[in-house]
Amino acid sequence: MGLVALLLILALLVGGLGLFIEGLKWLLIIALVLFVASFFTGWRGRSVV
């Protein structure tokens, strides 16, 4: 019974860690897209003036 509980806890930890890393990856992609969009918007705004 202890082995089953240990395996269950390890599976939850590894799964949670994988979900956390996946979330960070999507957050990085969204941040990069927003950074590039704001860079080009700001560059276009400065070049007009």
C-alpha distance (Angstrom), angle and dihedral (degrees) to the residues before:
residue distance angle dihedral
M1 . . .
G2 3.79 . .
L3 3.80 90.8 .
V4 3.80 91.2 52.3
A5 3.81 91.0 50.0
L6 3.82 90.8 48.2
L7 3.81 91.9 50.1
L8 3.79 91.0 47.3
I9 3.81 91.8 51.1
L10 3.82 91.4 47.2
A11 3.81 91.2 49.0
L12 3.82 90.8 50.9
L13 3.81 91.6 48.3
V14 3.81 94.3 48.2
G15 3.80 92.1 44.1
G16 3.78 91.9 47.8
L17 3.79 91.0 48.6
G18 3.81 90.8 50.0
L19 3.80 91.0 49.7
F20 3.82 90.2 48.8
I21 3.81 92.0 51.1
E22 3.81 91.0 46.9
G23 3.81 89.8 51.5
L24 3.80 91.0 49.6
K25 3.80 90.1 50.8
W26 3.81 92.1 54.1
L27 3.81 90.6 44.7
L28 3.81 89.7 53.3
I29 3.82 91.8 49.5
I30 3.82 92.0 49.8
A31 3.81 91.9 46.5
L32 3.80 91.0 49.9
V33 3.81 92.4 50.1
L34 3.82 91.3 48.9
F35 3.81 91.2 47.1
V36 3.80 92.8 51.6
A37 3.82 91.8 45.8
S38 3.81 92.5 49.4
F39 3.82 91.3 45.5
F40 3.80 92.8 55.1
T41 3.80 92.6 42.0
G42 3.80 91.4 51.4
W43 3.80 92.9 44.0
R44 3.80 91.3 51.8
G45 3.82 90.8 46.9
R46 3.81 92.4 51.3
S47 3.79 94.6 46.7
V48 3.82 91.9 55.7
V49 3.82 93.0 57.2
